[in-house]
Amino acid sequence: MTLPSLTRCSAVAVSLFLAAAMPVRAAEAKPAEGDAGGTQAKGTATPYGDLSDQRFWLSLGAFLPNFDSTATLDSETAGIPGATIDTEDDLGLDDDNTNFRFDFVWHIAPRHALAARYFEFRRNASKVINADIQYGDVLFSANTTVDAESKIAFYGLAYHYSFTLRDGVDVFLIAGFDTLDVAASLAGSGTLISGGGTLGAFSGERSGGLTAPVPVVGVGLSVELTHRLFLHEEFELFGVKVQGINGSLSYNRVSLDWHPFRHVGFGLGYDRMRLQAAENDGQDTDFDFDYELNGARFYVTGTF
């Protein structure tokens, strides 16, 4: 399923939930018969039901995405571009993984919140490659063993401003910074190369990577389905071209949170992320990567 398809499906789901939830909210807002004037509506309702007074929301859980990634390391010294490597098919990296994930939201005031999140994945594999692979200024030889390692770490800090806080619905703006830390390395035997030909035998490692804080903007939606059941969706985008880095991100996540207890809840979600970036370090290498990861999240939330 493509990112636009996922977004359309999420929008349909949200619309259906809203259609079911809004009549209930409207009914709650009607004044009781006999009220003076008959026009006094119930006060504005936040989308967090019985938990509206809980300012801190801490979620810890597992993220289980599937990966589809490529990496390229060019060498300006060699004078020739590197090959685009499918890290799962060519190098044997796992196309699925499970790791810890952290999310935190601080509701500073009814319309203002700060949100932070973190997750990291490291994958490694050892494989006898079927064809020559060029990575930087090294041509790793076919039918030899190549040890590969890939890392992606994601740190995010964002400010949320709520445009709408009524009838159990919160529509909010997201603005902040995400820091991406991406790297890929290959180790094995091959040949050092240049634009003029080969330079000799090679045995060792070549690596490429980048770390960059990037601005991000987006929109979010929270809907109170019941006083202890909430639907959330967020969609974020960024594009950056600065200091030799050119990149883009699209991130969509949908989740359902159930809070059977006042201070403890459980959540199930689905995230889809696409990262593309290229870095020219101004010296002798250019690193390009394209990451797509999508999968389920399971977590426990504490509120206080």
C-alpha positions as CSV (number, residue, x, y, z in Angstrom):
1,M,0.0,0.0,0.0
2,T,1.4,3.4,-0.9
3,L,1.6,6.3,1.5
4,P,-1.2,8.2,-0.3
5,S,-3.4,5.1,-0.1
6,L,-2.7,4.7,3.6
7,T,-3.5,8.4,4.2
8,R,-6.8,8.0,2.3
9,C,-7.7,4.9,4.2
10,S,-6.9,6.7,7.5
11,A,-9.0,9.7,6.5
12,V,-12.0,7.4,5.7
13,A,-11.6,5.7,9.1
14,V,-11.4,9.0,10.9
15,S,-14.5,10.3,9.0
16,L,-16.5,7.2,10.0
17,F,-15.5,7.6,13.6
18,L,-16.4,11.3,13.6
19,A,-19.7,10.5,12.0
20,A,-20.5,8.1,14.8
21,A,-19.0,10.3,17.6
22,M,-20.3,13.7,16.7
23,P,-24.0,13.0,17.2
24,V,-23.3,11.8,20.7
25,R,-21.2,14.9,21.5
26,A,-23.9,17.1,20.0
27,A,-26.5,15.4,22.2
28,E,-24.3,15.9,25.3
29,A,-24.0,19.6,24.4
30,K,-27.8,20.2,24.3
31,P,-29.1,22.0,27.4
32,A,-31.5,20.1,29.7
33,E,-35.1,21.0,29.5
34,G,-36.0,23.8,31.9
35,D,-32.6,25.5,31.8
36,A,-32.9,29.2,31.9
37,G,-33.1,30.6,28.4
38,G,-32.8,27.1,27.0
39,T,-29.6,28.1,25.1
40,Q,-26.8,27.5,27.5
41,A,-24.6,24.7,25.9
42,K,-22.3,22.4,27.9
43,G,-18.8,23.6,28.2
44,T,-16.1,22.8,25.7
45,A,-15.0,19.1,25.9
46,T,-11.4,18.1,25.3
47,P,-10.7,14.9,23.4
48,Y,-9.4,13.1,26.4
49,G,-12.5,12.3,28.3
50,D,-12.0,11.3,32.0
51,L,-8.2,11.9,31.5
52,S,-8.4,15.6,30.6
53,D,-6.6,16.6,33.8
54,Q,-3.6,14.3,33.0
55,R,-0.8,16.6,31.8
56,F,1.9,13.9,31.1
57,W,1.5,11.0,28.7
58,L,4.4,8.5,28.5
59,S,4.2,5.6,26.1
60,L,6.7,2.7,25.9
61,G,6.4,-0.2,23.6
62,A,7.6,-2.1,20.5
63,F,7.7,-1.0,16.9
64,L,7.7,-3.8,14.3
65,P,8.3,-2.3,10.9
66,N,9.2,-3.9,7.5
67,F,12.1,-2.3,5.7
68,D,12.8,-1.4,2.1
69,S,16.1,0.5,1.8
70,T,18.8,1.4,-0.6
71,A,22.2,3.0,-0.1
72,T,24.8,4.6,-2.4
73,L,28.3,5.8,-1.6
74,D,30.0,7.8,-4.3
75,S,33.7,8.5,-4.3
76,E,34.9,11.8,-5.8
77,T,38.4,10.5,-5.4
78,A,37.6,7.6,-7.6
79,G,35.8,9.9,-10.0
80,I,32.9,7.4,-10.6
81,P,29.5,7.1,-8.9
82,G,28.8,4.2,-6.6
83,A,26.2,1.6,-7.2
84,T,22.7,1.8,-5.7
85,I,22.6,-1.2,-3.3
86,D,19.4,-2.9,-2.2
87,T,20.4,-3.6,1.4
88,E,17.9,-6.3,1.9
89,D,18.3,-8.2,-1.4
90,D,22.0,-7.6,-2.2
91,L,23.4,-7.6,1.4
92,G,21.0,-9.9,3.2
93,L,19.8,-7.5,5.8
94,D,16.5,-8.5,7.5
95,D,13.5,-6.8,5.9
96,D,11.7,-6.8,9.3
97,N,12.8,-5.9,12.8
98,T,11.5,-5.2,16.3
99,N,12.8,-2.6,18.7
100,F,11.9,-0.3,21.6
101,R,10.1,2.9,21.0
102,F,9.5,5.9,23.3
103,D,6.8,8.7,23.0
104,F,6.1,11.5,25.4
105,V,3.6,14.3,25.5
106,W,3.4,17.2,27.9
107,H,0.1,19.1,27.9
108,I,1.4,22.5,29.0
109,A,-2.0,24.2,28.6
110,P,-5.3,23.3,27.0
111,R,-4.1,24.3,23.5
112,H,-0.4,23.8,23.9
113,A,1.7,20.7,24.2
114,L,5.3,19.4,23.7
115,A,5.9,16.0,22.2
116,A,9.1,13.9,22.0
117,R,9.8,10.5,20.5
118,Y,12.7,8.2,19.9
119,F,13.4,4.9,18.1
120,E,16.5,3.2,16.7
121,F,17.1,0.2,14.5
122,R,20.4,-1.6,13.8
123,R,20.6,-4.5,11.3
124,N,23.6,-6.5,10.3
125,A,24.2,-9.5,8.0
126,S,27.0,-11.5,6.5
127,K,26.5,-12.8,3.0
128,V,28.4,-14.2,0.0
129,I,27.4,-11.7,-2.7
130,N,26.3,-12.9,-6.1
131,A,27.8,-9.9,-8.1
132,D,30.4,-7.2,-7.7
133,I,29.2,-4.3,-5.6
134,Q,30.8,-0.9,-5.7
135,Y,30.7,1.1,-2.5
136,G,32.7,4.3,-2.4
137,D,36.2,3.6,-4.0
138,V,36.0,-0.1,-3.4
139,L,34.7,-2.8,-5.7
140,F,33.7,-5.8,-3.4
141,S,34.2,-9.0,-5.4
142,A,31.4,-11.4,-6.3
143,N,31.5,-14.8,-4.5
144,T,33.2,-13.3,-1.5
145,T,31.7,-12.7,2.0
146,V,30.6,-9.1,2.7
147,D,29.6,-8.0,6.3
148,A,27.0,-5.3,6.2
149,E,25.6,-3.1,8.9
150,S,22.8,-0.5,8.8
151,K,21.6,1.9,11.4
152,I,18.8,4.4,11.6
153,A,18.0,6.5,14.7
154,F,15.1,8.9,14.9
155,Y,14.8,11.7,17.5
156,G,11.9,14.1,17.4
157,L,10.8,17.1,19.4
158,A,7.7,19.1,18.4
159,Y,5.3,21.7,19.5
160,H,1.5,21.1,19.2
161,Y,-1.0,23.9,18.9
162,S,-4.7,23.0,19.0
163,F,-7.0,24.8,16.6
164,T,-10.1,23.0,17.8
165,L,-10.9,21.7,21.3
166,R,-14.6,20.9,21.4
167,D,-17.0,18.1,21.1
168,G,-14.3,15.6,21.8
169,V,-12.2,16.6,18.8
170,D,-8.7,18.1,18.8
171,V,-7.2,19.3,15.5
172,F,-3.7,20.5,16.0
173,L,-0.6,21.9,14.2
174,I,2.7,20.2,14.5
175,A,6.0,22.1,14.2
176,G,9.4,21.0,15.4
177,F,12.7,19.3,14.6
178,D,13.5,15.7,13.9
179,T,17.1,14.5,14.0
180,L,18.1,11.6,11.7
181,D,21.1,9.5,12.2
182,V,21.6,7.1,9.3
183,A,24.7,5.0,8.4
184,A,25.6,1.9,6.3
185,S,28.9,0.1,6.2
186,L,30.3,-2.8,4.2
187,A,33.4,-4.9,5.1
188,G,35.1,-7.5,3.0
189,S,37.6,-8.1,0.2
190,G,37.8,-6.4,-3.1
191,T,39.7,-3.9,-5.3
192,L,40.5,-0.2,-4.8
193,I,39.4,1.7,-7.9
194,S,39.7,5.1,-9.5
195,G,38.5,6.8,-12.7
196,G,41.7,5.6,-14.3
197,G,41.4,1.9,-13.3
198,T,42.3,-0.3,-10.4
199,L,44.7,0.7,-7.6
200,G,45.3,-2.7,-5.9
201,A,43.7,-5.2,-3.6
202,F,41.5,-4.1,-0.7
203,S,40.5,-5.8,2.6
204,G,38.6,-3.7,5.1
205,E,35.6,-1.5,5.6
206,R,33.9,1.4,3.8
207,S,31.1,3.3,5.5
208,G,28.8,6.3,4.8
209,G,26.3,8.1,6.8
210,L,24.8,11.4,7.9
211,T,23.3,13.0,11.0
212,A,21.1,16.1,10.6
213,P,18.4,18.0,12.4
214,V,15.6,18.8,10.0
215,P,12.5,21.0,10.4
216,V,9.2,19.2,10.3
217,V,5.6,20.5,10.0
218,G,2.3,18.6,10.0
219,V,-1.2,18.2,11.3
220,G,-2.8,15.9,13.9
221,L,-6.2,14.8,14.9
222,S,-7.4,13.2,18.2
223,V,-11.0,12.0,18.7
224,E,-12.7,10.9,21.9
225,L,-14.7,7.8,21.0
226,T,-15.6,7.1,24.6
227,H,-14.3,8.6,27.8
228,R,-11.5,6.0,27.8
229,L,-11.1,5.2,24.1
230,F,-9.3,7.6,21.7
231,L,-8.3,7.7,18.1
232,H,-5.2,9.6,17.0
233,E,-3.7,10.4,13.6
234,E,-0.7,12.5,12.6
235,F,0.8,13.4,9.2
236,E,4.1,15.1,8.9
237,L,6.4,16.3,6.1
238,F,9.7,17.9,5.7
239,G,12.1,18.9,3.0
240,V,15.6,20.3,3.6
241,K,18.4,21.5,1.4
242,V,21.2,23.0,3.5
243,Q,24.9,22.5,4.1
244,G,25.3,19.8,1.5
245,I,22.2,17.8,2.7
246,N,19.2,17.4,0.5
247,G,16.4,15.3,2.0
248,S,12.7,14.7,2.5
249,L,10.4,12.8,4.9
250,S,6.8,11.8,4.9
251,Y,5.4,10.3,8.1
252,N,1.8,9.0,8.8
253,R,0.8,7.3,11.9
254,V,-2.6,6.1,13.2
255,S,-3.3,4.7,16.7
256,L,-6.1,3.6,19.0
257,D,-5.7,4.1,22.7
258,W,-7.7,2.3,25.4
259,H,-7.5,3.4,29.0
260,P,-9.3,0.9,31.2
261,F,-7.5,2.4,34.2
262,R,-7.1,6.0,35.0
263,H,-3.3,6.1,34.9
264,V,-2.5,3.1,32.6
265,G,-3.6,2.5,29.0
266,F,-2.8,0.3,26.1
267,G,-2.3,1.2,22.4
268,L,-2.2,-0.3,19.0
269,G,-1.0,1.7,16.0
270,Y,0.4,1.6,12.5
271,D,3.2,3.9,11.2
272,R,4.5,4.5,7.7
273,M,7.6,6.5,7.0
274,R,9.6,7.4,3.9
275,L,13.1,9.0,4.2
276,Q,15.2,10.1,1.4
277,A,18.5,12.1,1.8
278,A,21.8,12.8,0.1
279,E,24.9,14.3,1.6
280,N,27.9,15.8,-0.1
281,D,30.5,16.2,2.7
282,G,32.6,18.6,0.7
283,Q,35.5,16.2,0.8
284,D,35.6,13.0,-1.2
285,T,32.4,11.1,-0.6
286,D,28.7,11.5,-1.3
287,F,26.2,9.3,0.7
288,D,22.6,8.7,-0.5
289,F,20.0,6.6,1.1
290,D,16.3,5.8,0.6
291,Y,14.5,4.2,3.6
292,E,10.9,3.1,3.7
293,L,9.6,1.5,6.9
294,N,6.0,0.6,7.9
295,G,4.6,-1.6,10.6
296,A,2.6,-2.0,13.8
297,R,3.2,-0.4,17.2
298,F,2.2,-1.9,20.5
299,Y,2.6,0.1,23.7
300,V,1.6,0.9,27.2
301,T,0.8,4.5,28.2
302,G,1.2,6.0,31.7
303,T,-0.6,9.3,32.5
304,F,-0.1,11.6,35.5
